[in-house]
């Protein structure tokens, strides 16, 4: 017997459902914080480890990118596995895997060992955001989804903001090896809480949230049986890959090279860098939340859902480019920090909307798959960003070219989403 397909009632959801779904969001935020602290350890220890192992900028760029290549590729099967086995199992296995890989970095004694462990870290972390997207798709109606997705993405930005002072403090007290061990241990704590407190919604809860037991809107019913390979036959998929590439490239210049830039180019000490680097990253938290809030406001005002996602995505990327490119030519340190903060704010405005857009344009049984494919494109950009940055630094000794390249790619990202990703549903 088929379930009802009407839209959910305008009446407020039962308190128990709200409690369960926001508990899930909270767990994902905590998971995101720990997830990104694991990613950030190498960036914070950049100059210290480079000196200890005699690594030049090209070698350090290769090491900083070692996470992103396998992460990008592993996103493709990770999305399929999340769709197949569900977010609870895949998130738990991912957190166990990334904690083991991160902890073993404390034992690394050579460039090759560190590179291999960062590859393993990238593979292990690949299911996290696709699992988070699937959780939000199940627990929130499409009209309410942008804000919780944005909140989940603040976990990574909170980690980016607290990572510099926190990880620097750990390094100064117990060394970089001890820092890796402490952060890895937090991952096992996350697994324990996730397994204890998260569950998927049952049939009654799905009907209350979505109006049916499948978690779909009526406009998506006709395309729900499309195969995974069909996603690559759609132009939306390719423009989402290209757009994510352009936006993630610059974000990962920030995440991998900002600490080194503050020390090498602007002359901050290690302890000073820990606090100064917080400023752009704190702006990133505001950017993610602003993007989710703005998109939700547009949707509730009656705007087409896909357009309501595209405006913050394209607008945020353009704002970021307008700040990052001038930063390449400014010498006043406070002004540079201000421009970098505006740039990172703008670059993070699209992030929650990117994931929500994947849920809006994908068949309901392929939400995690399309989100993973988009993330694949983004992390190809994330992978090449540290390498190109290292090569530019080795060739010029300056970050000027680094910021110009990042600004140009932000514009490419804005155009890809703004002009070429379309709402191709029957409702449109």
C-alpha positions in Angstrom: 0.0 0.0 0.0 1.5 3.3 -1.0 2.0 6.1 1.5 0.3 9.5 1.3 2.1 12.0 -0.9 0.6 15.3 0.3 2.8 18.0 1.7 3.1 18.0 5.5 0.7 20.0 7.5 1.5 23.6 8.4 1.0 22.6 12.0 4.2 22.5 14.1 5.9 19.1 14.3 5.7 17.2 17.6 8.3 18.2 20.1 9.8 14.7 20.1 10.6 14.9 16.4 12.2 18.4 16.7 14.3 17.1 19.6 15.5 14.1 17.7 16.4 15.9 14.5 18.2 18.7 16.2 20.0 16.2 18.4 21.2 14.7 15.1 22.3 18.1 13.9 24.2 18.7 17.1 26.0 15.4 16.8 27.0 16.2 13.3 28.3 19.6 14.3 30.5 18.0 17.0 31.6 15.4 14.5 32.5 18.2 12.0 34.6 20.0 14.6 36.6 16.9 15.4 36.8 16.0 11.7 38.3 19.3 10.7 40.6 19.4 13.7 42.1 16.2 12.3 42.4 17.9 8.9 44.0 21.0 10.4 46.7 19.4 12.4 49.2 19.3 9.5 48.5 22.9 8.4 49.1 24.2 11.9 52.3 22.1 12.2 53.3 23.2 8.7 56.5 25.2 9.4 57.5 23.1 12.5 57.4 19.8 10.6 58.9 21.3 7.5 62.0 22.3 9.5 62.2 19.0 11.3 62.1 17.0 8.1 63.8 19.5 5.9 60.8 19.9 3.5 60.7 22.7 0.9 57.5 24.5 -0.2 56.9 22.1 -3.1 57.3 19.0 -0.8 55.1 20.6 1.8 52.5 21.5 -0.9 52.4 17.8 -1.9 52.0 16.7 1.7 49.2 19.2 2.3 47.4 18.0 -0.8 47.8 14.3 0.1 44.5 14.4 2.1 42.4 15.9 -0.7 43.2 13.6 -3.7 42.0 10.4 -2.1 39.2 12.3 -0.3 37.9 13.6 -3.6 38.0 10.1 -5.3 36.7 8.3 -2.3 33.6 10.6 -2.2 32.2 8.8 -5.2 31.9 5.4 -3.6 31.2 7.0 -0.2 28.1 8.7 -1.5 26.8 5.4 -3.0 27.6 3.6 0.3 25.8 6.1 2.4 22.7 5.8 0.2 23.0 2.0 0.4 23.9 1.4 4.1 22.6 4.6 5.7 24.3 7.4 7.5 24.6 5.8 11.0 26.8 2.9 10.0 28.9 4.9 7.5 29.5 7.8 9.8 30.6 5.5 12.6 33.1 3.6 10.4 34.4 6.9 9.0 35.1 8.4 12.4 36.9 5.2 13.6 39.0 5.2 10.4 40.0 8.9 10.5 40.9 8.6 14.2 43.3 5.7 13.6 44.9 7.4 10.6 45.3 10.7 12.5 46.7 9.1 15.6 49.3 7.1 13.6 50.7 10.4 12.4 52.3 10.8 15.8 54.6 7.8 14.9 55.6 9.2 11.4 59.3 9.4 10.8 59.5 10.2 7.1 57.8 12.1 4.3 56.6 8.8 2.7 54.9 7.6 5.9 53.3 11.0 6.5 52.0 11.1 2.9 50.5 7.5 3.2 48.8 8.4 6.4 47.3 11.6 5.0 46.0 9.5 2.1 44.3 7.1 4.5 42.9 10.1 6.4 41.3 11.4 3.2 39.7 8.0 2.4 38.4 7.6 5.9 36.8 11.1 6.1 35.1 10.9 2.8 31.6 9.7 4.0 31.2 12.4 6.7 29.5 15.2 4.8 27.5 12.9 2.5 26.2 11.1 5.7 25.3 14.5 7.1 23.5 15.4 4.0 21.5 12.2 4.1 20.6 12.8 7.8 19.3 16.2 6.9 17.4 14.9 3.9 15.6 12.4 6.1 14.9 14.6 9.1 14.0 17.9 7.4 11.5 18.9 4.7 13.1 20.5 1.7 11.7 23.9 2.6 13.4 23.8 6.0 16.7 22.1 5.0 19.0 25.0 4.2 19.5 26.2 7.8 20.2 22.8 9.4 22.6 21.9 6.6 24.4 25.3 7.2 24.5 24.6 10.9 26.1 21.2 10.3 28.7 23.0 8.1 29.5 25.4 10.9 31.2 22.4 12.6 34.1 22.6 10.2 34.3 26.4 10.5 34.3 26.2 14.3 37.1 23.8 14.0 39.0 26.1 11.6 38.5 29.0 14.1 39.6 27.2 17.2 42.3 25.1 15.5 45.1 27.7 15.3 45.2 28.7 19.0 44.2 25.2 20.3 46.6 23.2 18.2 49.4 25.7 18.6 48.9 25.5 22.4 49.0 21.7 22.3 52.2 21.8 20.2 53.9 24.2 22.6 53.0 22.0 25.6 53.3 18.4 24.3 54.8 18.8 20.8 53.3 18.1 17.4 53.2 14.3 17.9 51.2 14.7 21.1 48.9 17.1 19.3 48.0 14.4 16.8 47.3 11.8 19.5 45.0 14.1 21.5 42.9 15.0 18.4 42.7 11.4 17.3 41.3 10.4 20.7 38.5 12.8 20.3 37.3 10.9 17.3 36.5 7.8 19.3 34.5 9.9 21.7 32.4 11.1 18.8 31.8 7.5 17.6 30.5 6.5 21.1 28.0 9.4 21.2 26.9 8.9 17.6 26.1 5.2 18.1 24.3 5.9 21.4 22.1 8.9 20.4 21.5 8.8 16.6 18.8 6.9 14.8 16.9 7.4 11.5 13.3 8.6 11.5 10.6 5.9 11.5 7.7 5.7 9.1 5.4 7.9 11.2 8.1 10.5 11.6 8.8 10.6 7.9 5.1 11.1 7.1 5.0 13.9 9.7 8.1 15.6 8.2 7.6 15.0 4.5 4.0 14.0 3.9 5.0 10.5 2.8 7.2 7.6 4.0 9.8 8.0 1.3 11.0 11.5 2.3 10.3 12.9 -1.2 8.4 15.9 -2.5 5.7 15.0 -5.1 7.7 16.8 -7.8 10.5 14.2 -7.5 8.5 11.1 -7.7 8.8 10.6 -11.4 12.6 10.5 -11.4 13.2 8.6 -8.2 14.3 5.4 -10.0 17.1 7.0 -12.2 20.4 5.0 -12.0 23.5 6.4 -10.3 25.3 6.6 -13.7 22.5 8.8 -15.0 23.7 11.7 -12.8 26.8 12.0 -15.1 24.5 12.4 -18.1 23.0 15.6 -16.6 24.6 19.0 -17.3 23.8 20.1 -13.7 26.2 17.5 -12.4 29.1 18.7 -14.4 28.6 22.4 -13.7 28.2 21.6 -10.0 31.6 19.8 -10.2 33.2 22.8 -11.9 31.6 25.3 -9.6 32.6 23.4 -6.5 36.2 23.1 -7.9 36.5 26.9 -8.2 35.1 27.7 -4.7 36.9 24.9 -2.8 40.2 25.7 -4.4 40.4 29.1 -2.6 38.9 27.7 0.6 41.7 25.2 0.8 44.4 27.8 0.1 43.1 29.3 3.3 43.0 26.0 5.2 46.4 24.7 4.1 48.6 27.8 3.6 47.1 30.6 5.8 49.1 29.7 8.9 52.3 29.6 6.8 51.4 32.8 5.0 50.9 34.6 8.3 54.3 33.4 9.5 56.4 33.6 6.3 54.9 36.7 4.6 53.5 38.8 7.4 56.1 37.9 10.0 53.9 36.6 12.8 55.4 34.3 15.4 54.0 30.8 15.9 52.1 31.9 19.0 50.8 35.1 17.4 49.7 33.2 14.3 47.5 31.0 16.3 45.3 34.0 17.3 45.5 36.0 14.1 44.4 33.0 12.0 41.2 32.8 14.1 39.9 36.1 12.6 39.3 34.9 9.0 38.1 31.5 10.2 35.6 33.1 12.6 34.3 35.1 9.7 33.8 31.8 7.9 31.4 30.6 10.7 29.3 33.8 10.1 29.4 33.2 6.3 28.0 29.6 6.5 25.2 30.6 8.8 24.4 33.7 6.7 24.2 31.6 3.5 21.8 29.2 5.1 19.7 31.9 6.7 19.4 33.8 3.4 18.5 30.8 1.4 15.8 29.8 3.9 14.4 33.4 3.8 14.2 33.3 0.0 12.4 29.9 0.0 9.9 31.0 2.7 9.3 34.2 0.7 8.1 32.0 -2.2 11.2 32.0 -4.4 12.0 28.9 -6.4 14.0 26.5 -4.2 17.0 26.1 -6.6 17.2 29.8 -7.3 17.2 30.4 -3.5 20.3 28.2 -3.3 22.1 29.7 -6.3 21.9 33.3 -5.2 24.0 32.8 -2.0 26.3 30.5 -3.8 27.1 32.8 -6.7 26.9 36.0 -4.6 29.2 34.7 -1.9 31.8 33.6 -4.4 31.8 37.0 -6.2 32.1 38.8 -2.8 35.1 36.5 -1.9 36.8 37.2 -5.3 36.3 41.0 -4.8 38.2 40.7 -1.5 40.8 38.1 -2.3 42.2 39.6 -5.4 43.0 43.0 -3.9 44.6 41.3 -0.9 47.3 40.2 -3.3 48.5 43.8 -3.7 47.9 45.3 -0.3 50.9 45.7 2.1 49.1 47.2 5.2 48.8 44.2 7.6 45.5 45.1 9.3 43.9 45.7 5.8 45.2 42.4 4.5 43.7 40.6 7.5 40.4 42.4 6.9 40.3 41.5 3.2 41.2 37.9 3.9 38.4 37.8 6.5 35.8 39.2 4.0 37.1 36.8 1.4 36.7 33.8 3.7 33.3 35.0 4.8 32.2 35.2 1.2 33.8 31.8 0.2 31.8 30.1 3.1 28.4 31.7 2.3 27.9 29.0 -0.5 28.9 26.0 1.5 25.6 25.0 3.3 23.7 25.9 0.1 25.9 23.7 -2.1 24.9 20.6 -0.1 21.3 21.7 0.1 21.2 22.3 -3.7 22.4 18.7 -4.2 19.3 17.5 -2.2 17.1 19.8 -4.2 18.1 18.6 -7.7 18.9 14.9 -7.1 16.4 12.0 -7.1 15.6 11.2 -3.5 17.5 7.9 -3.5 20.6 9.6 -4.9 20.9 12.7 -2.6 24.2 11.5 -1.0 25.5 10.3 -4.4 25.1 13.7 -6.1 26.4 15.5 -3.0 29.4 13.2 -3.1 30.0 13.8 -6.8 29.8 17.6 -6.2 32.2 17.2 -3.3 34.5 15.2 -5.5 34.8 18.2 -7.8 35.4 20.5 -4.9 38.1 18.4 -3.5 39.9 18.1 -6.8 40.2 21.8 -6.4 41.2 21.3 -2.7 43.9 18.8 -3.8 45.6 21.0 -6.4 45.4 24.2 -4.4 48.3 23.3 -2.0 50.4 22.0 -4.8 49.9 25.1 -7.0 50.4 27.3 -4.1 53.7 25.6 -3.2 54.9 25.8 -6.8 54.0 29.5 -7.0 55.9 30.2 -3.8 58.9 28.2 -4.9 59.0 30.2 -8.2 58.2 33.7 -7.0 58.7 33.7 -3.2 55.4 35.6 -2.9 51.7 34.9 -2.3 50.6 37.5 -4.9 50.0 35.0 -7.6 48.3 32.6 -5.1 45.5 35.1 -4.3 45.0 36.1 -7.9 44.5 32.5 -9.0 42.1 31.9 -6.2 40.1 35.0 -7.0 39.8 34.0 -10.7 38.6 30.5 -9.8 36.0 32.0 -7.4 34.5 33.8 -10.3 34.5 30.6 -12.4 32.6 28.9 -9.5 30.1 31.7 -9.3 29.4 31.6 -13.0 29.1 27.8 -13.1 26.4 27.8 -10.4 24.7 31.1 -11.2 24.3 30.6 -15.0 24.4 26.9 -15.8 22.9 24.9 -12.9 19.2 24.8 -13.7 16.0 23.6 -12.0 15.0 20.8 -14.3 12.1 19.4 -12.2 8.6 19.1 -13.5 7.5 21.8 -11.1 9.9 24.3 -12.7 
